[in-house]
Amino acid sequence: MSSEPLIEIKDLRFSYGNREVLKGLNLSIPQGKVVAILGSSGCGKTTLMRLIGGQLQPAGGQVKVAGEVVHTLGNDDLYKLRRKMGMMFQAGGLFSDLSVFDNVAFPIREHTDLPEAMIRDLVLMKLHAVGLRGAQQLMTGELSGGMQRRVALARAVALDPMLTMYDEPFAGLDPISLDVIANIIRRLSDALGLTSIVVTYDIAESLKIVDYAYFIDNGVVVAEGPAKEMQTSDHPFVHQFVHGEEDGPVRFHYPARDLAVDLGLA
């Protein structure tokens, strides 16, 4: 395994109109590790993944993937880089008019000239890895939410990418499905030697499977460290998130005038 990080992000800045989302974010992701990007909804986690994939352009700073500064690449080079990335979308992103088999086969057919016999073998191996080889001919609408996520996982790693990104992979899942998905992410990453980024607000589940975690708040990294250390951290932000506390650096109430003023009592 190379000692060079696969992803280097320096002083990254991004805004949606006048709303500044990322305000000088810095982080580094080593090759072959599973890393969590954690924070509350709206803190910029999904935006960060889009910047890594080149779907968005930064307002400042840079994102470097495999030695290449993403936002400086032309269309052809960006396309080549994206072929080395796998993505599991927040809602699965499966094609509803395709079977389970064809959903997983889609990126292989799209990006390679492999014969159908080889594509079949690859798809069956990926589906077997997520426990759904027997469901290959089902349509996605016939699957439970947890099964759909597993198909999305198989599709994300169909091309054995160097980097796989998971956007809120645990959202909306029952406890059993959630635990299954988490364990599959870890097993696939280890078996294929992938570098994996898990972007989520599910702190407890992600810290069970990742090697390292970054916590984002107010557009910057406010804490980072090995997963085991983060579980027992006394950092106020990390402690609030790990223990799901209402009071802490992240406020439950959006800034507003005193309630008594709004009710005309003061």
C-alpha positions in Angstrom: 0.0 0.0 0.0 1.4 3.4 -1.0 2.1 5.9 1.8 0.8 8.7 -0.4 -2.8 9.8 0.3 -5.3 9.1 -2.4 -7.2 12.3 -1.7 -5.7 15.6 -0.5 -8.1 18.5 0.2 -6.6 21.9 1.0 -8.3 25.1 2.0 -11.5 24.0 0.1 -14.2 26.7 -0.2 -17.6 26.5 -1.8 -20.8 28.5 -1.7 -24.3 28.2 -2.9 -25.1 31.8 -3.8 -24.4 33.8 -0.7 -24.5 30.8 1.5 -20.9 29.7 2.2 -20.9 25.9 2.8 -17.2 25.0 3.0 -14.9 27.6 4.5 -11.4 26.4 4.1 -11.7 22.7 4.7 -8.6 20.5 5.0 -8.4 16.7 5.0 -6.4 13.8 3.7 -7.5 10.3 2.9 -4.9 7.5 2.7 -5.1 4.6 0.2 -6.9 1.4 1.2 -8.7 2.9 4.3 -12.3 3.4 5.1 -12.9 7.0 6.2 -16.0 8.6 7.6 -17.0 12.2 6.9 -19.4 13.1 9.7 -21.6 16.0 10.6 -25.2 17.2 10.8 -27.5 17.5 7.8 -26.6 20.5 5.6 -23.0 20.8 6.8 -21.6 20.1 3.3 -20.9 16.4 3.3 -22.6 15.6 0.0 -21.2 18.8 -1.5 -17.7 17.6 -0.6 -18.3 14.4 -2.5 -19.5 16.3 -5.6 -16.3 18.3 -5.5 -14.2 15.2 -5.2 -16.1 13.8 -8.3 -15.8 17.0 -10.2 -19.5 17.7 -10.5 -18.9 21.0 -8.7 -16.1 23.6 -9.0 -14.6 25.0 -5.8 -14.6 28.7 -5.1 -11.1 28.3 -3.6 -8.6 25.7 -2.6 -8.2 22.4 -4.3 -9.2 18.7 -4.4 -6.5 16.4 -5.5 -7.3 12.8 -6.3 -4.6 10.3 -7.3 -2.2 13.2 -7.8 -4.6 15.2 -10.1 -6.3 18.5 -9.2 -9.8 17.6 -10.1 -11.2 21.1 -11.0 -8.4 21.7 -13.5 -9.0 18.5 -15.6 -10.6 18.7 -19.0 -13.7 16.7 -19.9 -11.8 13.7 -21.2 -9.4 13.4 -18.3 -12.2 14.0 -15.8 -14.2 11.2 -17.4 -11.2 8.9 -17.1 -10.8 9.8 -13.4 -14.5 9.2 -12.7 -14.2 5.7 -14.2 -12.0 4.9 -11.3 -14.6 6.0 -8.8 -17.7 4.1 -7.5 -20.6 5.9 -6.0 -23.5 4.7 -3.9 -26.1 7.5 -4.0 -28.2 8.6 -1.0 -31.4 7.1 -2.4 -29.8 4.2 -4.1 -30.2 5.6 -7.6 -31.2 2.3 -9.2 -32.8 2.2 -12.6 -36.4 1.2 -12.0 -36.9 -0.2 -15.5 -33.9 -2.5 -15.3 -33.5 -5.8 -13.5 -31.1 -6.3 -10.6 -28.7 -7.9 -12.9 -28.8 -5.1 -15.5 -28.5 -2.4 -12.9 -25.1 -3.9 -11.8 -24.1 -4.7 -15.4 -24.8 -1.1 -16.5 -21.5 0.6 -15.5 -19.5 -2.4 -16.9 -21.3 -2.2 -20.2 -21.0 1.6 -20.3 -17.3 1.8 -19.6 -15.8 -1.4 -21.0 -15.9 -3.6 -24.1 -16.0 -6.8 -22.2 -18.0 -9.7 -23.8 -21.3 -10.5 -22.2 -20.1 -13.8 -20.9 -17.5 -12.0 -18.8 -19.9 -9.3 -17.8 -22.3 -12.0 -16.5 -19.6 -13.6 -14.4 -18.5 -10.2 -12.9 -22.1 -9.3 -12.1 -22.9 -12.6 -10.5 -19.7 -12.3 -8.3 -20.7 -8.8 -7.2 -24.3 -9.8 -6.4 -23.0 -12.9 -4.5 -20.8 -10.6 -2.4 -23.9 -8.7 -1.2 -26.0 -11.8 -0.9 -28.4 -11.2 -3.8 -27.2 -13.5 -6.6 -30.5 -15.3 -6.3 -32.4 -12.0 -6.9 -30.7 -11.2 -10.2 -33.8 -11.3 -12.4 -36.0 -9.3 -10.0 -37.0 -5.7 -10.8 -35.9 -3.1 -8.3 -39.5 -2.4 -7.3 -39.8 -6.0 -6.0 -37.0 -5.4 -3.5 -37.1 -4.1 0.1 -35.2 -0.9 0.9 -32.3 -2.8 2.4 -32.1 -5.1 -0.7 -32.1 -2.0 -3.0 -29.1 -0.6 -1.0 -27.3 -3.9 -1.4 -27.8 -3.8 -5.2 -26.6 -0.2 -5.2 -23.5 -1.4 -3.3 -22.8 -4.1 -5.9 -23.1 -1.6 -8.7 -20.8 0.9 -6.9 -18.0 -1.7 -6.9 -18.8 -3.3 -10.2 -15.6 -1.9 -11.9 -13.4 -2.5 -8.9 -12.8 1.3 -8.5 -9.8 2.7 -6.6 -12.3 4.9 -4.7 -15.8 4.2 -3.5 -18.0 6.9 -2.0 -21.2 6.2 0.0 -23.6 9.0 0.5 -25.8 8.4 3.6 -25.8 4.6 3.1 -27.7 4.0 6.3 -30.5 6.5 5.9 -34.0 5.0 6.4 -32.9 1.5 7.0 -34.2 -0.8 9.8 -31.6 -1.9 12.4 -30.9 -5.3 10.7 -30.5 -3.9 7.2 -28.4 -1.1 8.5 -26.0 -3.5 10.2 -25.9 -5.7 7.1 -25.0 -2.7 4.8 -22.3 -1.5 7.2 -20.7 -4.9 7.4 -20.8 -5.3 3.6 -19.1 -1.9 3.1 -16.3 -3.0 5.4 -15.9 -6.5 3.9 -16.0 -5.2 0.3 -13.4 -2.5 1.1 -11.1 -5.0 2.7 -11.6 -7.7 0.0 -11.1 -5.4 -3.0 -8.4 -3.1 -1.4 -10.7 -0.1 -1.9 -10.3 3.4 -0.5 -13.8 4.2 0.8 -15.5 7.3 2.0 -18.6 7.0 4.1 -20.5 10.3 4.3 -23.2 10.1 7.0 -24.8 11.5 10.1 -25.1 8.0 11.6 -22.2 8.3 14.0 -22.6 5.1 16.0 -22.9 2.8 13.0 -20.1 4.4 10.9 -17.6 4.4 13.8 -18.0 0.6 14.0 -16.6 0.0 10.5 -14.3 2.9 9.6 -10.6 3.4 10.3 -10.6 7.1 10.6 -13.2 9.9 11.0 -13.5 13.6 10.2 -16.1 15.7 11.9 -17.3 18.8 9.9 -19.1 21.8 11.3 -19.5 25.3 10.0 -17.6 24.5 6.9 -14.4 23.2 8.4 -13.0 20.1 10.1 -13.5 20.5 13.8 -12.2 17.1 14.9 -10.5 14.1 13.5 -9.0 10.8 14.6 -9.1 7.0 14.6 -12.6 5.7 15.0 -11.9 4.1 18.4 -10.6 7.3 19.8 -13.6 9.3 18.5 -16.0 7.0 20.3 -14.5 8.0 23.7 -13.5 11.6 22.7 -14.2 14.4 25.2 -14.2 17.0 22.3 -17.5 18.9 22.8 -18.6 18.5 19.2 -17.7 14.9 18.9 -19.1 14.0 22.3 -22.5 15.7 21.4 -22.7 13.7 18.2 -21.6 10.4 19.5 -24.0 10.5 22.4 -26.9 12.3 20.5 -27.2 15.1 23.0 -29.4 18.1 22.4 -27.2 20.6 24.2 -23.7 21.3 22.8 -21.9 23.2 20.1 -24.7 22.2 17.6 -27.8 24.1 18.6 -31.2 22.5 18.4 -32.9 25.9 18.0 -32.3 28.0 14.9 -31.2 31.6 16.0 -34.3 33.7 16.8 -35.6 36.4 19.1 -36.7 35.5 22.6 -40.0 33.6 22.5 -41.5 36.1 24.9 -40.9 38.9 22.5 -42.6 37.0 19.6 -45.6 36.2 21.8 -45.9 39.9 22.9 -45.2 39.1 26.5 -42.1 41.3 26.8 
